[in-house]
């Protein structure tokens, strides 16, 4: 991962964030953020709750969060608004490794299924 990207990621014990560049049509000075919150639920299960957009270099933000986990965990995608092909590949590979994708929006679910069918 590029050093500049690492510097851009704010990290505390439970959250990874990566700012996105401004987008056409967005108000000046605003950014769209990929955020990954780590939650512990019943029986010590960890859930990575992702919100925002998972695209471009910020696929690495999610990959870093996944790589830090040990044992069984799930990824909650309920608040994800946009993914690119890199994110879909990561999600498909994660699911193939036994990581549960929870609250997956229908278009992401279909794209992940399509990607896994190619393997």
N, C-alpha and C positions, 0 to 999 in steps of 0.2 A: 504494500500500500504506500502511496506517495507520502513523503514527509509533510507536504502541505495539507493533505487530507487529514493526516493524523493530528496536525495542529488545529484543524477546524472542528474536530470532534470534541464536544464537551463531555466529560465522563465523571460520574459520581458512582456510588456503589450500586445504584439501581437503574441508571438511565444512560443510554448512548444517544447522541443527537448528531445530525449532520445537516448544515444549512444548504439549501438549494439556491442556485442563482435566481435572480428575478425572472419572471415569466411575462411574456407579452400579455397585455391586458390587466396585469396586476398593478396595484397602486405602487407608486414609487417608494422604494425603501423597504418593501415587504419581501420576505423570503418564505418559501415553503420548506418545512422541516420533516425529515424522517426521524422519528423518535421510537426508541425501543425501551420499554419499561419491563423490568424483571419483577414478577409477582410470585409469591409463594402461596399456594392454596392448600387445601386438605391433603393430608398424608405427605406433606413436604414436596409436592409436585411443583416444579417451577414452570411458569408460563411467561413467554416473551410476548408482551402485547405491543404490537407494531402499529404506528399511526403515521399518516402522511403519505408520502410518495417514496417508493423503493425503485430508484432508477439511477442509471449511470454509475458514477463512482460510489454512490451511497448504498449500493448493493453490498459493498465491503463493510459498511456500518452493521448491517444485519449479520453478515458472515462473521464478523468479530464477536458479536453477541452469542451467536450459535457456537462458535469455537470455544467460548469460555465455559459453556455448560458441561456438566458431567452428569451421567445418569439419564433417566427418562425425563423429558420435558416436552412442552407443546408450544406452538407459535399461534397466537391469536391475531387474525388479520381483519377483524371487524372494522377497524378504523382506517384501513388502507384505501386510498383513493386511486392510486395509479401504480402500475408496475411496468417494467420493461422486460425484454427477453432475458437479460442477465438475472433479474430477480426471479423470473419464472424458472429458469434453470436451477437456481439455488434452492427454491422451494421444492421443486420436483426431486432434486437430489436429497434434500432433507427428509422429505416424506419417504423416499425409498430406503433411507437409513432408519426408519421407524419413528421419526418425529411427527407428531400429530399436528395437522393444520386445522385450527379451530376457526369457526365463524368466517370462513373463506368466502368472499364475494363470488357470485356465480361466474362472472367472466374470468376471474383468476382461477377458480376451480377447473373450468373448462380448458383453459390454456395449460395448466399444470397437467391435467389428464392427457391432453394432446401431446405434450412434450414427453411424458412417461411412455405413451404408446409407441413413440418412435424408437425407444431403446430396445 
